[in-house]
Amino acid sequence: MKQNLQNKLSNFFYVILGLPATAMGFALCVQISALSWILSTKYNLKIDQIGLVWAAGPIAGILGQVIVGIFSDRVWLWNGRRRPFIIIGGILCSLMLLALPNLDIISAKLGLNGVLGVAIVVALLLDLSINVSFNPTRSIIADVTPDGRERTKGYTWMQTISGTFGVAAYVIGASLDNYVLIYVGVVLVLVLSIFPVLFIKEPREIVEHQEKLLQAQQKSSFSQIMMDIQPLWGFLIYAVYGIIKKISGIESSNYYVEIACLIITVGLILHTILKSSNNLTQEQADNLIFRKVLAAHSFTWMGVQTMFIYMFAYIDYKMPMLDANKMGQIVSISFLILNITGALLPVAILEPITQKIGQIKTHGLCILSMAFSYFALAYLGSNPILIYVLMALIGIGWASTISLPFAIMTQRVSSNKVGLYMGLFNLSVVLPQLVSSLGIGQLVSTVSDKSIIFVICGGSLAISAMLWLMIKERH
């Protein structure tokens, strides 16, 4: 029966296929909803310290996803290529969620005076475990679905299932409290990481032609990998600089490095996005598209991560009369509405639209709508109702961000290297996240008007939309 469902690619099989990614998505919802809130209200960390805690996760993701991607392409354990990483990552993720409300207890047991160090370690391991599992949970969809419409369907179903559970996460956070949400997450992540993968039969051999195998092997060198992520070099340089600066405690009144990184980023992205695919082989053209996708996706996540980290600071600025619990509730409801939109749109609306106008154009227009909604929120978010309405509109871009780019990307890389390129693709998420945590966090902490948070978000998404709409659809 299991094999029959998989062979027919039934909707029920797509549900099962999306559950492992749902586990990690639920963990991410818990992290987004509760991490900044609990660090601010229970442990009294400052906004720049919270940004440092959030920076620990992307640091783990820089190496975590790429390394896990490489190994998950090559190993075969427990009758699966992706299965062992999903199970191990899920168990570790559950343990780190359990640690979140108990940071003070852990710190006291270790004989430490503060919780900042423990918070960084827990955030690092939490995000590492999410990254360890997120890569294979998404790669396994590409492994068992053919290119084209079924691949798009796999990722839109993934987001629908994941988004539905994400809605449940924010309902729990808003109606009960974030502590209940954390403990529900511990159980749910453990269950959805272990059991669904037992019902998915992974192909032992995913490369069908020797020619594809040779091409994939040629792409494994470090120099080739660095060329593949060329549009992200500016982000990478700033990430290294920002981490060293933060750890060493160096204070600088000039912004020479930041300006240099910005110039490098703009130059490399323009070089990539304006490069023509004329006279290129199909493989070279697909590789160019991959780099263009990295460029466009990076600005999406710089804006999105800025929202996730500093939403509580924006609401605190706009409505200073709120106590900590009410502020946390508004944040939870806002992200609940974001995820309701994210759950409803992918299968019901986005997937049919892609059949008419293409994946890239659909995604670019969704990102453009997100940019306009961010700008509106910067100036109109004076009460909860307006915030909720605008978060619903922002959810259009969110629904597309966590579904369509995976379908676009996986159809342009060798099937034997999906794990590796999923890891490289994740760099367009974690490197901009570090910019949000380190650079934007410093800016937000020094500016009194916290509306700048969503001005930055809107500008970043506007750039992303422009870059996406400059990428040609592959026919």
Secondary structure, DSSP 8 states (H G I E B T S, - for coil): -HHHHHHHT-HHHHHHHHHHHHHHHHHHHHHHHHHHHHHHHTS---HHHHHHHHHHHHHHHHHHHHHHHHHHHH--BTTBSSHHHHHHHHHHHHHHHHHGGGHHHHHHHTT-S-SHHHHHHHHHHHHHHHHHHHHHHHHHHHHHS-TTHHHHHHHHHHHHHHHHHHHHHHHHHHHS-HHHHHHHHHHHHHHHHHSGGGG----S-----HHHHHHHHHTTSHHHHHHHTGGGHHHHHHHHHHHHHHHHT---S--HHHHHHHHHHHHHHHHHHT---TT--HHHHHHHHHHHHHHHHHHHHHHHHHHHHHHHHHHHHH-TT--HHHHHHHHHHHHHHHHHHHHHHIIIIIHHHHHHH-HHHHHHHHHHHHHHHHHHHHHH-SSHHHHHHHHHHHHHHHHHHTTHHHHHHHTTS-GGGHHHHHHHHHHHHHHHHHIIIIIIHHHHHH-S-TTHHHHHHHHHHHHHHHHHHTS----
